[in-house]
């Protein structure tokens, strides 16, 4: 069983000919080896399905949306995130040299022979270092943890199937970005991932983003015209998909900022209030994240194939910090659509989650192995320790 290579999915979701005017698309030979396969195919699923690393990742695929929220999915958010926004606005932290984040990527999927399918859970430890001053690259790390059957019955089905290797390192997973017990260092351009959404701001500039929801929304939307103009050169979307709308783009960009950005507590509070008022937002009230922690949340449901999923933002109301960005099965799929292993997952399953554990400023740089190549300006490279 091959674990999904999230960098590969990222590349697949953003074909080379979709780069914005004025940018320089990276050639295949400039990408890390795991990224090169399936470079130019569309992936038509809900936004933010997979990421390179938790709180250090780009939400993808974000170029195509398989539908939008219908009126039946929409509910008033009321003041769901107001308490968390108030706590976030009170947060004070002196900026350091790097914005450092740590967390987990958790995924569930169904695999195995047709007559003996079983569910498994994959786990990846992740971290990210983004320099405050304009720098040549962002450093991401991913370390694979053992993949396991999700329940005793799944474990028994796995044994009946011959107890096949459940992935873990590059020798049994050719496209695995998170080798079991080893760490992959990934070097991405310094303005990534925001540049991919047309937001060309350094970490220092992100700290100056507005702290009023209306003013922040206006500031972010000032980047929409250039992004929309760039879409004119994109190929036509496949059946059942559409190009981003202004609202869907703004949501994706806002969630990326909440996931990865070195922003002030005031800007974080403004983002909470802003996304809670976006079209299609559903109030979840109190809900537990994939790590079992209790928080408050909002969600966005979208059709996907013959099923439906909901993207959920879960926030700690007592601290104002993001707990998780997760995807939940709303209507089960009868067959895989865009992502292998989703068919057969019951409603309520959290099939992909970014679990946030730590986010802080630090003056300590990442410890990069001596054998890793020196990252080139604007290149996306990696190495394994």
C-alpha positions as CSV (number, residue, x, y, z in Angstrom):
1,X,0.0,0.0,0.0
2,X,1.4,3.3,-1.0
3,X,0.8,6.2,1.3
4,X,-0.3,9.3,-0.5
5,X,2.5,11.7,-1.3
6,X,1.1,15.1,-0.4
7,X,3.7,17.0,-2.4
8,X,2.8,14.9,-5.4
9,X,-0.8,15.8,-4.9
10,X,0.1,19.4,-4.6
11,X,1.9,19.3,-7.9
12,X,-0.9,17.4,-9.5
13,X,-3.4,20.0,-8.3
14,X,-1.4,22.8,-9.8
15,X,-0.4,22.0,-13.4
16,X,2.6,24.0,-14.7
17,X,0.4,25.9,-17.1
18,X,-1.7,27.4,-14.3
19,X,0.9,29.7,-12.9
20,X,0.0,33.3,-12.6
21,X,1.2,35.7,-15.2
22,X,4.5,37.2,-14.1
23,X,5.6,34.1,-12.2
24,X,8.1,31.5,-13.2
25,X,6.7,28.0,-13.3
26,X,9.1,25.4,-11.9
27,X,10.4,22.8,-14.2
28,X,10.0,19.1,-13.2
29,X,13.7,18.8,-12.7
30,X,13.5,21.6,-10.2
31,X,11.1,19.8,-7.9
32,X,11.9,17.3,-5.2
33,X,11.8,13.7,-6.6
34,X,8.5,12.8,-4.9
35,X,6.8,15.8,-6.6
36,X,7.6,14.9,-10.2
37,X,5.1,12.2,-10.9
38,X,1.6,13.1,-12.2
39,X,2.7,16.7,-12.7
40,X,-0.2,18.0,-14.7
41,X,-3.5,16.4,-13.9
42,X,-6.5,18.0,-12.4
43,X,-7.7,17.0,-9.0
44,X,-11.3,17.8,-8.5
45,X,-12.1,17.6,-4.7
46,X,-12.9,19.9,-1.9
47,X,-10.4,22.6,-1.0
48,X,-7.6,21.8,1.5
49,X,-7.9,18.0,1.1
50,X,-4.3,17.3,1.8
51,X,-1.3,19.4,2.8
52,X,2.4,19.1,2.9
53,X,2.6,19.6,6.6
54,X,0.3,20.7,9.4
55,X,0.4,24.4,10.1
56,X,3.2,24.4,7.6
57,X,1.3,23.5,4.6
58,X,-0.6,24.7,1.6
59,X,-4.2,23.8,1.5
60,X,-4.8,21.8,-1.7
61,X,-6.2,21.3,-4.2
62,X,-7.5,24.8,-4.3
63,X,-7.7,25.6,-8.0
64,X,-10.9,23.6,-8.6
65,X,-14.0,23.2,-6.5
66,X,-16.5,20.4,-7.0
67,X,-19.6,22.6,-6.4
68,X,-20.4,25.1,-3.8
69,X,-22.5,25.1,-0.7
70,X,-26.3,24.9,-1.3
71,X,-28.8,26.7,0.9
72,X,-29.6,23.4,2.7
73,X,-26.0,23.4,3.9
74,X,-26.0,26.9,5.2
75,X,-26.7,27.8,8.8
76,X,-26.2,31.0,10.8
77,X,-22.8,31.1,12.5
78,X,-24.1,33.4,15.2
79,X,-21.2,34.1,17.6
80,X,-19.6,30.7,17.3
81,X,-16.0,32.0,17.0
82,X,-16.4,35.3,18.9
83,X,-15.1,33.9,22.2
84,X,-12.0,32.4,20.5
85,X,-11.5,35.7,18.5
86,X,-11.6,37.7,21.8
87,X,-8.9,35.4,23.3
88,X,-6.8,35.6,20.1
89,X,-6.9,39.4,20.1
90,X,-5.5,39.4,23.6
91,X,-2.5,37.3,22.5
92,X,0.9,39.0,22.7
93,X,4.1,37.4,21.5
94,X,7.4,39.1,20.6
95,X,8.4,38.2,17.0
96,X,11.6,36.1,16.7
97,X,13.7,35.1,13.7
98,X,11.4,32.2,12.7
99,X,7.7,31.4,13.0
100,X,7.9,27.8,14.1
101,X,5.0,25.3,14.1
102,X,4.5,21.7,14.9
103,X,1.7,19.2,14.6
104,X,0.4,16.0,13.0
105,X,-1.3,14.9,9.8
106,X,-3.8,12.2,10.4
107,X,-5.6,10.3,7.6
108,X,-8.0,7.4,7.3
109,X,-8.7,5.4,4.2
110,X,-10.1,2.0,3.1
111,X,-7.8,-0.5,1.4
112,X,-7.4,-4.2,0.8
113,X,-8.9,-6.8,-1.6
114,X,-12.6,-6.4,-2.8
115,X,-13.8,-9.2,-0.5
116,X,-11.8,-8.1,2.5
117,X,-11.5,-4.3,2.8
118,X,-10.3,-2.6,6.0
119,X,-9.6,0.9,7.3
120,X,-6.2,2.2,8.2
121,X,-4.9,5.3,9.9
122,X,-1.7,7.0,8.8
123,X,0.2,9.5,11.0
124,X,2.9,12.1,10.1
125,X,4.7,14.4,12.5
126,X,5.4,17.8,10.9
127,X,7.0,21.1,11.5
128,X,7.7,24.3,9.7
129,X,10.2,27.2,10.0
130,X,9.3,30.5,8.2
131,X,11.8,33.3,8.5
132,X,10.4,36.7,9.6
133,X,12.7,38.7,7.4
134,X,12.6,38.0,3.6
135,X,14.4,34.7,3.1
136,X,15.1,32.4,0.3
137,X,13.2,29.4,1.6
138,X,10.8,27.9,4.2
139,X,11.9,24.6,5.9
140,X,9.3,21.9,6.3
141,X,9.9,18.5,8.0
142,X,7.8,15.3,7.9
143,X,8.5,12.2,9.9
144,X,6.4,9.1,9.4
145,X,4.8,7.2,12.3
146,X,3.5,3.6,12.0
147,X,0.4,3.1,9.9
148,X,-2.2,1.0,11.8
149,X,-5.6,-0.6,11.3
150,X,-8.2,1.6,12.9
151,X,-10.1,-1.0,14.9
152,X,-9.8,-4.7,16.0
153,X,-12.1,-5.8,13.2
154,X,-10.0,-3.9,10.7
155,X,-6.8,-5.5,12.1
156,X,-8.4,-8.9,11.7
157,X,-9.4,-8.2,8.1
158,X,-5.8,-7.0,7.5
159,X,-4.5,-10.3,8.8
160,X,-6.8,-12.3,6.6
161,X,-5.5,-10.3,3.7
162,X,-2.0,-11.6,4.5
163,X,-0.9,-8.8,6.7
164,X,0.6,-6.7,3.9
165,X,3.2,-4.0,4.6
166,X,1.2,-0.8,5.5
167,X,3.8,1.6,4.1
168,X,6.4,3.4,6.1
169,X,9.6,4.1,4.1
170,X,10.8,4.8,0.7
171,X,11.7,1.2,-0.1
172,X,8.2,0.0,0.2
173,X,6.5,3.3,-0.8
174,X,8.1,4.7,-3.8
175,X,6.3,8.1,-3.4
176,X,6.3,8.3,0.4
177,X,7.2,11.8,1.7
178,X,7.3,10.8,5.3
179,X,9.5,7.7,5.8
180,X,8.9,5.6,8.9
181,X,11.3,6.7,11.6
182,X,13.1,9.1,9.3
183,X,12.7,12.8,8.6
184,X,12.3,14.4,5.3
185,X,13.4,18.0,5.0
186,X,11.6,20.0,2.4
187,X,12.7,23.4,1.2
188,X,10.0,25.7,-0.4
189,X,10.2,29.2,-1.7
190,X,10.2,31.9,1.0
191,X,6.8,33.3,0.1
192,X,5.1,29.8,-0.1
193,X,2.3,29.0,0.2
194,X,0.7,32.4,0.1
195,X,2.3,33.3,-3.3
196,X,0.3,30.4,-4.9
197,X,-2.9,32.3,-3.9
198,X,-1.5,35.6,-5.2
199,X,-0.6,37.0,-1.8
200,X,3.0,38.1,-2.3
201,X,3.8,39.2,1.3
202,X,6.8,38.4,3.4
203,X,6.4,37.1,7.0
204,X,7.2,40.6,8.2
205,X,4.5,42.1,6.1
206,X,2.0,39.5,7.2
207,X,2.5,40.8,10.7
208,X,1.1,44.1,9.6
209,X,-2.2,42.8,8.2
210,X,-5.3,44.6,9.5
211,X,-6.9,43.6,12.7
212,X,-10.4,44.7,11.8
213,X,-12.5,42.1,9.9
214,X,-13.9,44.5,7.4
215,X,-10.6,46.2,6.7
216,X,-8.8,42.8,6.5
217,X,-11.3,41.5,4.0
218,X,-10.8,44.6,1.9
219,X,-7.0,44.2,2.1
220,X,-7.1,40.5,1.1
221,X,-9.6,41.1,-1.7
222,X,-7.2,43.7,-3.2
223,X,-5.2,40.7,-4.4
224,X,-8.2,39.0,-6.1
225,X,-8.2,41.0,-9.4
226,X,-4.6,39.9,-10.3
227,X,-5.4,36.3,-9.4
228,X,-8.7,36.4,-11.4
229,X,-6.9,37.9,-14.4
230,X,-4.3,35.0,-14.2
231,X,-7.1,32.5,-14.5
232,X,-7.9,33.7,-18.0
233,X,-5.0,31.6,-19.2
234,X,-6.0,28.4,-17.4
235,X,-7.4,25.4,-19.3
236,X,-11.1,24.8,-19.1
237,X,-12.1,22.8,-16.0
238,X,-13.4,19.3,-16.4
239,X,-17.1,18.3,-16.1
240,X,-18.4,18.8,-12.5
241,X,-15.7,21.3,-11.5
242,X,-15.4,25.1,-11.7
243,X,-12.8,27.7,-11.3
244,X,-12.5,29.5,-7.9
245,X,-15.0,32.2,-7.2
246,X,-14.0,35.3,-5.2
247,X,-15.6,33.8,-2.1
248,X,-14.1,30.4,-2.4
249,X,-10.7,31.9,-3.1
250,X,-11.0,34.2,-0.1
251,X,-11.9,31.3,2.2
252,X,-9.0,29.2,1.0
253,X,-6.6,32.1,1.4
254,X,-8.0,32.9,4.9
255,X,-7.6,29.3,6.0
256,X,-4.0,29.2,4.7
257,X,-3.2,32.3,6.8
258,X,-4.8,30.7,9.9
259,X,-2.8,27.5,9.3
260,X,0.6,28.7,8.4
261,X,1.0,32.5,8.8
262,X,3.1,34.4,11.3
263,X,0.2,36.8,11.9
264,X,-0.7,38.9,15.0
265,X,-3.3,37.8,17.4
266,X,-5.5,40.7,16.3
267,X,-5.3,39.5,12.6
268,X,-6.1,36.0,13.7
269,X,-9.2,37.3,15.6
270,X,-10.2,39.2,12.5
271,X,-9.9,36.1,10.3
272,X,-12.0,34.1,12.7
273,X,-14.8,36.6,12.5
274,X,-14.4,37.1,8.7
275,X,-14.6,33.4,7.8
276,X,-17.5,32.9,10.1
277,X,-19.4,35.4,7.9
278,X,-18.5,34.0,4.5
279,X,-21.3,32.4,2.4
280,X,-21.8,28.7,3.1
281,X,-20.4,28.7,6.6
282,X,-22.1,26.4,9.1
283,X,-21.8,26.8,12.8
284,X,-20.8,23.5,14.5
285,X,-20.9,24.7,18.1
286,X,-18.7,22.6,20.4
287,X,-17.0,19.7,18.7
288,X,-14.0,17.5,19.2
289,X,-11.1,17.5,16.8
290,X,-9.3,14.5,15.4
291,X,-7.0,14.6,18.5
292,X,-9.9,14.4,20.8
293,X,-9.7,18.0,22.0
294,X,-12.8,20.0,22.6
295,X,-13.2,23.3,20.7
296,X,-15.7,25.4,18.8
297,X,-15.9,25.2,15.0
298,X,-17.4,26.2,11.7
299,X,-17.6,24.1,8.5
300,X,-18.1,24.2,4.8
301,X,-19.8,21.3,3.1
302,X,-19.3,20.5,-0.6
303,X,-20.3,17.7,-2.9
304,X,-17.5,15.4,-4.1
305,X,-18.3,12.7,-6.6
306,X,-21.5,11.0,-5.4
307,X,-20.8,11.9,-1.8
308,X,-20.2,14.9,0.3
309,X,-17.5,16.1,2.7
310,X,-17.3,19.0,5.2
311,X,-14.1,21.0,5.9
312,X,-14.1,22.0,9.5
313,X,-12.0,24.7,11.4
314,X,-11.8,23.8,15.1
315,X,-10.6,26.4,17.5
316,X,-9.7,26.4,21.2
317,X,-12.1,28.9,22.7
318,X,-10.0,29.4,25.8
319,X,-6.8,30.4,24.0
320,X,-7.9,31.5,20.6
321,X,-5.5,29.0,18.9
322,X,-6.4,26.7,16.0
323,X,-6.8,23.1,17.1
324,X,-7.4,21.4,13.8
325,X,-8.4,21.8,10.2
326,X,-10.1,18.5,9.3
327,X,-12.3,16.9,6.7
328,X,-15.3,14.8,7.6
329,X,-17.5,12.4,5.6
330,X,-21.0,13.8,5.4
331,X,-22.5,11.6,2.7
332,X,-20.4,8.4,2.1
333,X,-19.0,7.7,-1.3
334,X,-19.9,4.6,-3.3
335,X,-16.7,4.8,-5.3
336,X,-13.5,6.7,-5.1
337,X,-13.6,10.1,-6.7
338,X,-10.3,12.0,-6.9
339,X,-8.8,10.4,-3.9
340,X,-8.2,6.7,-3.4
341,X,-9.5,5.0,-0.3
342,X,-12.4,7.2,0.6
343,X,-15.2,4.9,-0.7
344,X,-16.5,2.9,2.2
345,X,-15.7,5.4,4.9
346,X,-18.9,5.9,7.0
347,X,-20.5,9.2,7.7
348,X,-18.8,11.1,10.5
349,X,-15.3,9.8,9.7
350,X,-12.5,12.4,10.0
351,X,-10.6,11.2,7.0
352,X,-7.9,14.0,6.9
353,X,-6.9,16.3,9.7
354,X,-4.2,18.8,10.5
355,X,-3.7,18.7,14.2
356,X,-2.0,21.7,15.6
357,X,0.3,21.3,18.6
358,X,2.6,24.2,18.8
359,X,3.0,27.6,17.1
360,X,5.5,30.2,18.3
361,X,8.3,32.6,17.4
362,X,11.8,31.4,18.0
363,X,15.3,32.6,17.3
364,X,16.5,29.0,16.9
365,X,16.9,28.0,13.2
366,X,16.1,24.5,12.0
367,X,18.9,21.9,12.2
368,X,19.4,20.9,8.6
369,X,21.5,17.8,7.9
370,X,24.9,18.5,6.5
371,X,24.3,16.2,3.5
372,X,21.2,18.2,2.4
373,X,21.8,20.2,-0.8
374,X,21.9,24.0,-0.4
375,X,18.4,25.1,-1.5
376,X,18.4,27.2,-4.6
377,X,16.4,30.4,-4.8
378,X,12.8,29.7,-5.7
379,X,13.4,25.9,-6.0
380,X,11.5,23.2,-4.2
381,X,13.9,20.5,-3.0
382,X,14.2,17.9,-0.3
383,X,16.4,15.4,1.4
384,X,16.0,12.6,4.0
385,X,17.8,12.1,7.3
